[in-house]
Each structure stands twice: as C-alpha cells, then as structure tokens.
Amino acid sequence: MRTSVRSLAPALAVALSAAAPAAAKTFDDIVAADLGFARDQLAATAATVPVDRYPSRTGPDGQSPSSSE
C-alpha cells in the first residue's frame, strides 16, 4: 500500500507545529540539555567497561605503561 503525500501532510503539519516551542528555549537550556545527555551517555558507557580492563594509568602517548613494552 502506497502512502500518498496528501495523507502525510496533516502528520507533517502536526510534527512541525510541535517542534516550534523548541525554538523558544534559551541557549542555557539547550546547553544544559546537551550536558545532561553527555553525562548520561558517559555513565552508560562507563558502566559497560569491566573494572579489570580499564588502565589505571596511561603514559603521555595514551597507552598503559604495561602495553608500551
């Protein structure tokens, strides 16, 4: 079944009108949301790294001291 452009137009209009209030956010609100997202992503990633697989120290080259030998 093909969806015509005419049947998508009302949904598109609703979606675009729903996005309009986002433009009213302040720069501080946007940055706070971005930082919150980054914090959540970092926490989720850090939770997946096994404790014994993460170097406790790294050298200036970014490698762990034991792997540079």
C-alpha positions in Angstrom: 0.0 0.0 0.0 1.5 3.3 -1.1 1.2 6.3 1.1 0.4 9.5 -0.7 1.8 12.9 0.0 -1.7 14.2 0.8 -2.1 11.7 3.6 1.2 12.6 5.1 0.6 16.4 5.0 -1.5 16.5 8.2 1.0 14.5 10.1 3.8 16.7 8.9 2.0 19.8 9.9 1.4 18.5 13.4 5.1 17.4 13.7 6.3 20.8 12.6 4.0 22.7 14.8 5.0 20.5 17.8 8.7 21.4 17.1 8.0 25.1 17.2 8.2 25.6 21.0 11.8 24.1 21.0 12.9 27.3 19.3 11.9 29.3 22.3 14.4 27.5 24.5 17.3 29.7 25.7 20.9 28.9 24.9 21.5 27.9 28.6 18.6 25.4 28.4 20.0 23.9 25.2 23.5 23.6 26.7 22.1 22.1 30.0 20.2 19.5 28.0 23.3 18.7 25.9 25.4 18.3 29.0 22.8 16.1 30.6 22.7 13.9 27.6 26.5 13.7 27.5 26.5 12.8 31.2 24.0 10.1 30.7 25.9 8.7 27.7 29.2 8.7 29.6 27.6 7.0 32.6 26.1 4.3 30.4 29.4 3.7 28.6 31.5 3.7 31.8 29.1 1.1 33.3 29.9 -1.3 30.4 33.7 -1.1 30.9 34.9 -4.0 33.0 36.9 -2.8 36.0 39.9 -5.1 35.2 40.0 -3.9 31.5 40.5 -0.2 32.1 44.0 1.1 32.7 44.5 2.9 36.0 47.4 4.9 34.5 48.4 5.9 31.0 51.6 7.3 29.6 51.9 10.6 27.6 51.2 8.6 24.4 47.8 7.5 25.8 48.9 3.8 26.2 49.0 2.0 29.5 52.6 1.5 30.8 52.4 -2.3 30.5 51.3 -2.2 26.8 54.2 0.1 25.7 56.8 -2.5 26.4 
